Each structure stands twice: as C-alpha cells, then as structure tokens.
Amino acid sequence: MNPSATGWIKKHFSSFLDFIDKNEMNEEHFYEALRAVGFIYGHSLDTLTEKESKGLTWTTQEKTKVNLFDALAFTYYDTITNARKEDCLEAIIAFYKLLDKKEQYIINIPIGKGSLEYKVEKIIHQRVQTNESVLQKNFSHIITNALVYIDILSFDHYLITQQDPYEYAKKLEAVLTETIWLALQQKESKDEYNKLLIKLFESSLRYNSLIKHTHTRVTEIDLSIVTEPLEQQYLLDLCSLSLWDDQKIDEHERLFIMEFCTVMGLDEKGYLEGVLAVKTFLTEHSDEVAYLNYSNPVKHFYNQTTSTVSNLISRNSKRLVREIRESRDLVILLGQSTTRDLSKDERKLVKNQLLDICKSIPSLAVFLLPGGGLLLPILVRLIPKMLPSAFNENLED
C-alpha cells in the first residue's frame, strides 16, 4: 500500500477493521498506542494497523496520514457500532466540510466527483500539509503536525453532539496553545529547543493565528472546555513535551505541572504517566524526531532531502532505469561521476538530461520546481546505489 497514491484507503480499510477486531481497545488504550508511535507529539515514527510493504519505505508524512485516518475511523466505530464503511467515510467528509466552511481552514473537498475513499484521501492529504510554502517546508527542520489530534477530539465531539465542531476546535486549540506557551515560560533560560517548540506549535495552528499570550498562571486560563479524560491527557502530554528539553523536570517546572493537574482534577499518577511517556519517546527516538535536531539544521536538511529523494527513486526505479538506458551519454557520465568529478559542461549535460527524464515521470516533478535543482546532486549520487545491480554494471562499463 502506498499512502501517497490514489486508492490507498480502499486497500487499507480491511486492515484497519481486522486490527480493531483482533485488538479490543478502548479510546484510552488507542490514545496510548498513538502516543507511543509519536502521532500525539507531531512526529509519527510508525503506524498502528499496517506496516510498510517490502521495498516501500513510508515517509513521516505518509505515516501521519495513515495514523490520522485510523484515529478518525477508530473514533467513529468506538462511538457508533455496527456501522458500514460508507457511513464512516461519509461522517468524516461531513465533519471536515463543517470545518472547511471557515476561511481560516481551507480544505478543497471535491464535490460530486470521485468515490468516498478518494474524497477522504484528499482531505487527509491536505490536512497533514504544513502551513508553510513548499520551499519553506523543504528547508524547515521541524514538522508542523503537533496539534493534529485536535481533529480527533473534535470529531468525537461532533459525533456525540451532532453540533458544528468549529467553535469547539477553535476553543480547544486556544486553550492548548495558551497552556503550552505558559509551560514553556517556566524555563529560566530559553534554549534553541524551546524556540523550536514555540515555532512548532505556532506553525500547527489552524484556527487561532493571532493569539495574544498574556496569562501568567494556569488558573487564569479558561479550561472549562477541557472536561473529558482524553482532552486532559492530551494537554498534559503536550505540556510535558514542552518541559522535557533537558531530559529532566526541575522543581519549578514540577510545581507548574502539579498546579495544572490540580486545576484539571488529575491525580499525581496521570502526571507521572505523561512525563514517563515523553521521557521514553524522546530518549529512544531523539535522533529521528525532527524538532530535536536543532544543533545542525543544515545536516538535518540534507538528511531529510536525501530520504525524500531516495523514496522517489525507489518507487520509480523501473521506469527510471528504462528512461536512463535510452540516453547513452547520461549512462556513461553517471558511471564516471562515481569515480571522478565531472566538468562544468558534463554536469550541465547531466542536469539537462535528468530534468528531461523527470518531466516524463510525474512523481519526479519536484525536481522541476523552483529550487528543485538543489536536489539533483543527491539524485545523481543515489542512482548508482539504489538501482538494480545489472544497471550498476552498465555504469561501470
């Protein structure tokens, strides 16, 4: 299954239904599972219901898409039992249409064309996009899906109340960002991690782009909308994430969290579980999580783009081999580029011929965009390594 290709939900839905049949989970257990794979923290390192197929590595964005769909579908089946697949998809579409009618939240849902699966695929694809432009996103070293779980809580609220979810989502987001901002202020000195987390959450905003942070105590924030256990746990988890930059929580920060728990009516057990979950996730995956790699943004950008190009090549390898083989000069120069530096004219020839090939393969159109030329050296370096051995032998010849 390829989460970036049309038809993935139709292919995936049976796996999701099989998962919930075999795993008796309530909403708290499902939340904990999503937290363990990083979805709650804005960086999905894995999925719950279906693993990557052999030879097809999923990007973080693709894993987030699968987790978002699974969370929406689980919320629907947890609320409404014995429902048809079509009922679930129609409910998801209706929910996002209510959010979409506001100018601040633009998702272009196709009307009157395509299957239900296609419409949901389009919604989810647009939902996990960042609020930055393509060029900004390519050079950014943080992922901005930290508040996507608000969709799940809003969908649950919508299913139960049958009310317009927009105001609920807007108020919940405001409370989350106000509390997180206040948590970040508990640091006596702001390091690079704190600055990136602030940018992370600000870039994830959908409904409150002009929030003014004026509160100095938790008791000053209107937390009346946060009444359900999952709402409270989610807010606690994001606060814990905000405080865990130095892998410890000092006494001042602990008092802040305990005050928050008191206001929320939570006991110390919930606080300890939230802190432990954050500690475990960040300790085990510090090298993989984008917003933790702030020490060398250039190196992170290189690693991120290399991974993106690698996926593009592996998914289009057969057609790429066929196209390259038809250009004898390109084959020779690609082979020679592994053992010597190409001249200026040779590099220009390689660039032009590779761009011509990219024009014939839609998935590689990213190389034709402004700034796409920066990715070509990575493409040239990866081709000999990732294409079949028979092709590598041709390069050596």
Secondary structure, 3 states (H helix, E strand, C coil): CCCCCCCHHHHHHHHHHHHHHHCCCCHHHHHHHHHHCCCCCCCCCCCCCCCCCCCCCCCHHHHHHHHHHHHHHHHHHHHCCCCCHHHHHHHHHHHHHHHHCCCCCCCCCCCCCCCHHHHHHHHHHHHCCCCCCHHHHHHCCCCCCCCCHHHHHHHHHHHHHCCCCHHHHHHHHHHHHHHHHHHHCCCCCCCHHHHHHHHHHHHCCCCCCCCCCCCCCHHHCCCCCCCCHHHHHHHHHHHHHHHCCCCCCCHHHHHHHHHHHHHHCCCHHHHHHHHHHHHHHHHHHCCCCHHHCCCCHHHHHHHHHHHHHHHHHHHCHHHHHHHHHCCHHHHHHHHHCCCCCCCHHHHHHHHHHHHHHHHCCHHHHHHHCCCHHHHHHHHHHHHHHHCCHHHHHHHHC
